[in-house]
Amino acid sequence: MTDKKVILVVDDDAEVRRIIGEVLQVLGYTYQGAADGFKAIELIRKERFDIVLCDIRMPGMDGLQVMAEARKIWTDMPFIIITGFVE
């Protein structure tokens, strides 16, 4: 039996979270979503995720701050920083 990987998707845009989540489910992954960095850290304190997909530009706490805080909790938690901005 294989364990499903659990991925945390952090993005302030609900539509982006939904689309990424649908793709992950089609690929056989389980995911949770967080609308901001503060909620992401709250979830990371409760659960170890296999990987975090995190928007870099969010109000309040940006993706790099989320990664820094998460790594204080889980030092080896993998992150992929994503963005829709071109610059």
VENRAMO-V35586 format. One record per residue. RES is the residue in one letter. PSI is psi in degrees with one decimal (999 if undefined). Layout:
BEGIN
RES&PSI / RES&PSI
END
This chain:
BEGIN
M&132.2 / T&140.8 / D&136.8 / K&135.4 / K&139.8 / V&124.5 / I&135.8 / L&125.1 / V&118.2 / V&114.7 / D&138.7 / D&-8.4 / D&112.4 / A&-36.3 / E&-39.4 / V&-45.5 / R&-43.0 / R&-47.0 / I&-47.3 / I&-42.3 / G&-42.3 / E&-43.5 / V&-44.4 / L&-41.2 / Q&-41.4 / V&-36.6 / L&-1.4 / G&13.5 / Y&156.2 / T&144.6 / Y&157.3 / Q&151.4 / G&149.6 / A&133.3 / A&-12.1 / D&171.7 / G&-34.2 / F&-42.8 / K&-37.8 / A&-46.0 / I&-38.9 / E&-44.8 / L&-40.3 / I&-32.2 / R&-28.5 / K&-25.7 / E&144.4 / R&120.4 / F&151.5 / D&-30.4 / I&154.8 / V&125.8 / L&117.8 / C&127.8 / D&141.8 / I&-31.6 / R&102.6 / M&149.3 / P&149.0 / G&-63.9 / M&116.6 / D&173.4 / G&-36.6 / L&-34.7 / Q&-39.6 / V&-46.3 / M&-43.7 / A&-44.4 / E&-41.5 / A&-37.0 / R&-13.2 / K&-25.4 / I&-50.9 / W&100.0 / T&-25.0 / D&18.1 / M&122.6 / P&142.2 / F&143.0 / I&119.4 / I&128.6 / I&159.2 / T&152.1 / G&-0.1 / F&140.0 / V&-33.0 / E&999
END
